[in-house]
Amino acid sequence: MNMLTKQISAEEKGASIGQMSYAFVGGMSSHRKTSPSKARDVNIQDRNRGKTWVAEIQAIHTHQDQGAFAALFSHFAPRVKAFLMKSGADAALAEETTQEVMATLWTKAHMFDPSRASAATWIFTIARNRSIDALRKQRRPEPEELTWGPEAEPDQESALALQQECEHLARAVSELPEKQRVLVERAYFGDLSHSEIAAETGLPLGTIKSRIRLALDRLRHELK
Amino acid sequence: MRDIRHHLTDELLMGYSAGTLPEAFNLVVATHVSLCDECRARLHSFDAVGGVLLEEESASMAHGALEATLALISRKAQEPIQPKPKQPAGAFPGPLYDYVGGDLGAVNWKRMGGGVRQAILKTSKDATVRLLNIPAGAAMPDHGHKGMELTLVLQGAFLDDGERFARGDIEVANEDLAHTPIADIGEDCICLTASDAPLTFNSLAPRLVQPFLRI
């Protein structure tokens, strides 16, 4: 059975399957032996599938909600750790760096903009920056930050639309032909140099880009 | 915001998002994105791919990791808060301002001949990035590339192969392109340019000075 139909039918039934912990064993050498489809199967059984985590991050910002942080931690910390290990960190460095990433999530919660990024996207960018710092010992120049001021915030509707767009993207990535999927993964886990990255990934990024562009236009308008 | 006509390639945006570009390229990309909302939106969409991949696998955290992280957060809360740097209003967008340690006036220019001046910025050694100041109407030495070269205009404009590049525009040149950018008349052209291989000059004189100039 196709993995998507499995996932949808499970959601329709309201099936609540306890969160399976998928232990990622070993370092870089072993992850390449892990087939992507196996990793996806584990995620289907994740009870947090479809959850956006936007409310939890905002609760940290508005009232330092430790319960919301604990929930975010149990979902994202193991994922950040696996990402760092796939990018070449050993288990000890990955553990330490993950704790720093999650602490940064707390201190920068006010900067999360759900009209431009999903929680996973935003946490990915924090983890990537920390890993460049920890693994490659390089400075990471970042673009000027554009943030909403206290008097204007992104509207719920555009935040919701963006979150849905990220869901669509996740589906599209899971449906990529194996060859292209592997290329995309290798690019993001640091296996490809910039001259080896190919533009023809088959990723449908047009719609999500347009959504983000609209959010940026609104933000620019507010900043004027 | 000026309407920018020359943008970054998907390969560069994906490499920046994945974190695999040399630091010198990262600086040019971050500076361009600060000026260009179209590429900022494209970059965020590549970041979204990273978010999707992040969700795919997990590794067990150590026992007591949450408590250790909460302790780290409360230690951080006691550190003095660094004032958020004000966004510069001069010629240099934030990331470049940070690397130079100021705006145009803070640049430590070195003469290159022909009125052209340069300032190499310190980054990791896998690629180099420099500021170039080309007098209005003057030509950059005719050169080809072994690797990739990015040139971002910060002030003035240059003409190359019938195309005009002004503030915020970026030219991405690879090894096939031998070119002679010429600064537009009117004002000096200031560019930020990065390359991952030494340039090769097509006339003898610049080739001789090349080792001294670190081009």
Boltz contact constraints between the chains, C-beta under 6 A:
constraints:
  - contact:
      token1: [A, 21]
      token2: [B, 60]
      max_distance: 6.0
  - contact:
      token1: [A, 22]
      token2: [B, 58]
      max_distance: 6.0
  - contact:
      token1: [A, 23]
      token2: [B, 60]
      max_distance: 6.0
  - contact:
      token1: [A, 24]
      token2: [B, 57]
      max_distance: 6.0
  - contact:
      token1: [A, 24]
      token2: [B, 59]
      max_distance: 6.0
  - contact:
      token1: [A, 39]
      token2: [B, 56]
      max_distance: 6.0
  - contact:
      token1: [A, 39]
      token2: [B, 57]
      max_distance: 6.0
  - contact:
      token1: [A, 73]
      token2: [B, 66]
      max_distance: 6.0
  - contact:
      token1: [A, 77]
      token2: [B, 61]
      max_distance: 6.0
  - contact:
      token1: [A, 78]
      token2: [B, 58]
      max_distance: 6.0
  - contact:
      token1: [A, 78]
      token2: [B, 59]
      max_distance: 6.0
  - contact:
      token1: [A, 78]
      token2: [B, 61]
      max_distance: 6.0
  - contact:
      token1: [A, 79]
      token2: [B, 54]
      max_distance: 6.0
  - contact:
      token1: [A, 79]
      token2: [B, 58]
      max_distance: 6.0
  - contact:
      token1: [A, 81]
      token2: [B, 59]
      max_distance: 6.0
  - contact:
      token1: [A, 82]
      token2: [B, 57]
      max_distance: 6.0
  - contact:
      token1: [A, 82]
      token2: [B, 58]
      max_distance: 6.0
  - contact:
      token1: [A, 82]
      token2: [B, 59]
      max_distance: 6.0
  - contact:
      token1: [A, 83]
      token2: [B, 54]
      max_distance: 6.0
  - contact:
      token1: [A, 85]
      token2: [B, 59]
      max_distance: 6.0
  - contact:
      token1: [A, 95]
      token2: [B, 62]
      max_distance: 6.0
  - contact:
      token1: [A, 99]
      token2: [B, 68]
      max_distance: 6.0
  - contact:
      token1: [A, 99]
      token2: [B, 69]
      max_distance: 6.0
  - contact:
      token1: [A, 99]
      token2: [B, 72]
      max_distance: 6.0
  - contact:
      token1: [A, 102]
      token2: [B, 69]
      max_distance: 6.0
  - contact:
      token1: [A, 103]
      token2: [B, 69]
      max_distance: 6.0
  - contact:
      token1: [A, 103]
      token2: [B, 72]
      max_distance: 6.0
  - contact:
      token1: [A, 103]
      token2: [B, 73]
      max_distance: 6.0
  - contact:
      token1: [A, 106]
      token2: [B, 73]
      max_distance: 6.0
  - contact:
      token1: [A, 107]
      token2: [B, 76]
      max_distance: 6.0
  - contact:
      token1: [A, 116]
      token2: [B, 44]
      max_distance: 6.0
  - contact:
      token1: [A, 118]
      token2: [B, 51]
      max_distance: 6.0
  - contact:
      token1: [A, 120]
      token2: [B, 51]
      max_distance: 6.0
  - contact:
      token1: [A, 120]
      token2: [B, 54]
      max_distance: 6.0
  - contact:
      token1: [A, 120]
      token2: [B, 55]
      max_distance: 6.0
  - contact:
      token1: [A, 121]
      token2: [B, 47]
      max_distance: 6.0
  - contact:
      token1: [A, 121]
      token2: [B, 48]
      max_distance: 6.0
  - contact:
      token1: [A, 121]
      token2: [B, 51]
      max_distance: 6.0
  - contact:
      token1: [A, 124]
      token2: [B, 50]
      max_distance: 6.0
  - contact:
      token1: [A, 124]
      token2: [B, 51]
      max_distance: 6.0
  - contact:
      token1: [A, 124]
      token2: [B, 54]
      max_distance: 6.0
  - contact:
      token1: [A, 125]
      token2: [B, 47]
      max_distance: 6.0
  - contact:
      token1: [A, 128]
      token2: [B, 19]
      max_distance: 6.0
  - contact:
      token1: [A, 132]
      token2: [B, 19]
      max_distance: 6.0
  - contact:
      token1: [A, 138]
      token2: [B, 23]
      max_distance: 6.0
  - contact:
      token1: [A, 138]
      token2: [B, 124]
      max_distance: 6.0
  - contact:
      token1: [A, 141]
      token2: [B, 26]
      max_distance: 6.0
  - contact:
      token1: [A, 141]
      token2: [B, 27]
      max_distance: 6.0
  - contact:
      token1: [A, 141]
      token2: [B, 30]
      max_distance: 6.0
  - contact:
      token1: [A, 141]
      token2: [B, 95]
      max_distance: 6.0
  - contact:
      token1: [A, 142]
      token2: [B, 30]
      max_distance: 6.0
  - contact:
      token1: [A, 143]
      token2: [B, 30]
      max_distance: 6.0
  - contact:
      token1: [A, 143]
      token2: [B, 33]
      max_distance: 6.0
  - contact:
      token1: [A, 143]
      token2: [B, 34]
      max_distance: 6.0
  - contact:
      token1: [A, 144]
      token2: [B, 34]
      max_distance: 6.0
  - contact:
      token1: [A, 144]
      token2: [B, 87]
      max_distance: 6.0
  - contact:
      token1: [A, 144]
      token2: [B, 93]
      max_distance: 6.0
  - contact:
      token1: [A, 144]
      token2: [B, 94]
      max_distance: 6.0
  - contact:
      token1: [A, 166]
      token2: [B, 48]
      max_distance: 6.0
  - contact:
      token1: [A, 169]
      token2: [B, 48]
      max_distance: 6.0
  - contact:
      token1: [A, 169]
      token2: [B, 52]
      max_distance: 6.0
  - contact:
      token1: [A, 170]
      token2: [B, 52]
      max_distance: 6.0
  - contact:
      token1: [A, 173]
      token2: [B, 52]
      max_distance: 6.0
  - contact:
      token1: [A, 187]
      token2: [B, 18]
      max_distance: 6.0
  - contact:
      token1: [A, 188]
      token2: [B, 18]
      max_distance: 6.0
  - contact:
      token1: [A, 188]
      token2: [B, 50]
      max_distance: 6.0
  - contact:
      token1: [A, 188]
      token2: [B, 53]
      max_distance: 6.0
  - contact:
      token1: [A, 190]
      token2: [B, 20]
      max_distance: 6.0
  - contact:
      token1: [A, 194]
      token2: [B, 15]
      max_distance: 6.0
  - contact:
      token1: [A, 194]
      token2: [B, 21]
      max_distance: 6.0
  - contact:
      token1: [A, 197]
      token2: [B, 11]
      max_distance: 6.0
  - contact:
      token1: [A, 197]
      token2: [B, 14]
      max_distance: 6.0
  - contact:
      token1: [A, 197]
      token2: [B, 15]
      max_distance: 6.0
  - contact:
      token1: [A, 199]
      token2: [B, 10]
      max_distance: 6.0
  - contact:
      token1: [A, 199]
      token2: [B, 11]
      max_distance: 6.0
  - contact:
      token1: [A, 205]
      token2: [B, 45]
      max_distance: 6.0
  - contact:
      token1: [A, 208]
      token2: [B, 45]
      max_distance: 6.0
  - contact:
      token1: [A, 208]
      token2: [B, 48]
      max_distance: 6.0
  - contact:
      token1: [A, 209]
      token2: [B, 41]
      max_distance: 6.0
  - contact:
      token1: [A, 209]
      token2: [B, 42]
      max_distance: 6.0
  - contact:
      token1: [A, 209]
      token2: [B, 45]
      max_distance: 6.0
  - contact:
      token1: [A, 212]
      token2: [B, 41]
      max_distance: 6.0
  - contact:
      token1: [A, 212]
      token2: [B, 44]
      max_distance: 6.0
  - contact:
      token1: [A, 213]
      token2: [B, 41]
      max_distance: 6.0
  - contact:
      token1: [A, 216]
      token2: [B, 37]
      max_distance: 6.0
  - contact:
      token1: [A, 216]
      token2: [B, 41]
      max_distance: 6.0
